[in-house]
Amino acid sequence: MDETLSAVRKSVLTVTRDSVYRILNEFAELGIITRLDALSAARYDTILGPHAHFICEVCGSITDYPLPAGQPIPEGMPSERHHLELRVTGVCDKCRKRK
């Protein structure tokens, strides 16, 4: 979120954090982006198709990984589904090497 705020402030110096959050949440509601509630803060994702996320528990980085085509949906789920997401948490290679 802070990266987005910094990028927006390069063009619109007076934009508030609240305005950026509100706009990002509106974009998520419209399906333009998806909201990822990471370990400590919300993140927004422009990749809308099925993919997995690896979230580092140390530095908080989020890395996208494609999911295989035709990812199975568990039986018994409602027939109207809007989003498939797989999250894996752990320690990224950079953080693991620093230890």
C-alpha positions as a Markdown table, in Angstrom:
| # | Residue | x | y | z |
|---|---|---|---|---|
| 1 | Met | 0.0 | 0.0 | 0.0 |
| 2 | Asp | 2.8 | 2.5 | 0.9 |
| 3 | Glu | 4.3 | 1.8 | -2.6 |
| 4 | Thr | 1.1 | 2.7 | -4.2 |
| 5 | Leu | 0.7 | 5.8 | -2.1 |
| 6 | Ser | 4.2 | 6.9 | -3.0 |
| 7 | Ala | 3.6 | 6.4 | -6.7 |
| 8 | Val | 0.4 | 8.3 | -6.6 |
| 9 | Arg | 1.9 | 11.2 | -4.7 |
| 10 | Lys | 4.5 | 11.7 | -7.5 |
| 11 | Ser | 1.6 | 13.0 | -9.6 |
| 12 | Val | -0.9 | 14.1 | -7.0 |
| 13 | Leu | 1.0 | 15.6 | -4.0 |
| 14 | Thr | -2.1 | 16.2 | -1.8 |
| 15 | Val | -3.6 | 12.7 | -2.1 |
| 16 | Thr | -4.4 | 11.2 | 1.3 |
| 17 | Arg | -3.8 | 7.6 | 2.4 |
| 18 | Asp | -7.5 | 7.3 | 3.1 |
| 19 | Ser | -8.3 | 8.2 | -0.6 |
| 20 | Val | -5.9 | 5.7 | -1.9 |
| 21 | Tyr | -7.3 | 2.9 | 0.3 |
| 22 | Arg | -10.9 | 3.8 | -0.7 |
| 23 | Ile | -10.1 | 3.8 | -4.4 |
| 24 | Leu | -8.2 | 0.5 | -4.2 |
| 25 | Asn | -11.1 | -1.1 | -2.3 |
| 26 | Glu | -13.5 | 0.3 | -5.0 |
| 27 | Phe | -11.3 | -1.2 | -7.7 |
| 28 | Ala | -11.4 | -4.5 | -5.9 |
| 29 | Glu | -15.2 | -4.4 | -5.6 |
| 30 | Leu | -15.4 | -3.7 | -9.3 |
| 31 | Gly | -13.2 | -6.7 | -10.1 |
| 32 | Ile | -10.4 | -4.6 | -11.6 |
| 33 | Ile | -7.9 | -5.8 | -9.0 |
| 34 | Thr | -8.1 | -8.3 | -6.1 |
| 35 | Arg | -7.4 | -7.6 | -2.5 |
| 36 | Leu | -4.9 | -9.8 | -0.7 |
| 37 | Asp | -5.1 | -9.7 | 3.0 |
| 38 | Ala | -1.5 | -10.6 | 3.7 |
| 39 | Leu | 0.0 | -11.3 | 7.1 |
| 40 | Ser | 0.1 | -7.7 | 8.3 |
| 41 | Ala | -1.5 | -5.4 | 5.7 |
| 42 | Ala | -3.8 | -5.5 | 2.7 |
| 43 | Arg | -2.2 | -5.8 | -0.7 |
| 44 | Tyr | -3.8 | -5.5 | -4.1 |
| 45 | Asp | -3.2 | -7.7 | -7.1 |
| 46 | Thr | -3.7 | -6.9 | -10.8 |
| 47 | Ile | -3.4 | -10.5 | -11.8 |
| 48 | Leu | -7.0 | -11.7 | -11.9 |
| 49 | Gly | -6.6 | -15.2 | -13.3 |
| 50 | Pro | -5.9 | -18.3 | -11.1 |
| 51 | His | -2.5 | -18.1 | -9.5 |
| 52 | Ala | -0.8 | -18.9 | -6.2 |
| 53 | His | 0.9 | -16.5 | -3.8 |
| 54 | Phe | 4.0 | -17.2 | -1.7 |
| 55 | Ile | 4.0 | -14.8 | 1.3 |
| 56 | Cys | 7.3 | -14.5 | 3.2 |
| 57 | Glu | 6.7 | -14.4 | 7.0 |
| 58 | Val | 9.9 | -12.4 | 7.5 |
| 59 | Cys | 10.0 | -9.6 | 4.9 |
| 60 | Gly | 6.3 | -9.7 | 3.8 |
| 61 | Ser | 7.2 | -10.1 | 0.1 |
| 62 | Ile | 4.5 | -11.7 | -2.0 |
| 63 | Thr | 5.5 | -13.7 | -5.1 |
| 64 | Asp | 3.0 | -14.8 | -7.8 |
| 65 | Tyr | 3.1 | -18.4 | -9.3 |
| 66 | Pro | 0.9 | -19.6 | -12.1 |
| 67 | Leu | -1.5 | -22.5 | -11.3 |
| 68 | Pro | -1.8 | -25.4 | -13.7 |
| 69 | Ala | -4.7 | -25.2 | -16.1 |
| 70 | Gly | -7.9 | -26.9 | -14.9 |
| 71 | Gln | -7.1 | -26.6 | -11.2 |
| 72 | Pro | -9.7 | -28.9 | -9.5 |
| 73 | Ile | -12.4 | -27.3 | -7.3 |
| 74 | Pro | -13.3 | -29.4 | -4.3 |
| 75 | Glu | -16.6 | -31.2 | -4.5 |
| 76 | Gly | -19.6 | -29.7 | -2.7 |
| 77 | Met | -18.7 | -26.1 | -3.3 |
| 78 | Pro | -21.4 | -23.8 | -4.7 |
| 79 | Ser | -21.6 | -23.8 | -8.5 |
| 80 | Glu | -21.1 | -20.0 | -8.7 |
| 81 | Arg | -17.5 | -19.3 | -7.8 |
| 82 | His | -15.7 | -16.0 | -8.5 |
| 83 | His | -12.1 | -16.4 | -7.4 |
| 84 | Leu | -9.6 | -19.2 | -6.8 |
| 85 | Glu | -6.6 | -18.4 | -4.7 |
| 86 | Leu | -3.8 | -20.5 | -3.1 |
| 87 | Arg | -1.6 | -18.9 | -0.5 |
| 88 | Val | 1.6 | -20.5 | 0.8 |
| 89 | Thr | 3.4 | -18.9 | 3.7 |
| 90 | Gly | 7.0 | -19.5 | 4.8 |
| 91 | Val | 10.4 | -17.9 | 4.5 |
| 92 | Cys | 11.7 | -16.7 | 1.1 |
| 93 | Asp | 15.1 | -17.7 | -0.2 |
| 94 | Lys | 16.6 | -14.2 | 0.4 |
| 95 | Cys | 15.5 | -14.2 | 4.1 |
| 96 | Arg | 16.5 | -17.8 | 4.6 |
| 97 | Lys | 20.0 | -17.0 | 3.2 |
| 98 | Arg | 20.3 | -14.0 | 5.6 |
| 99 | Lys | 19.8 | -16.2 | 8.7 |
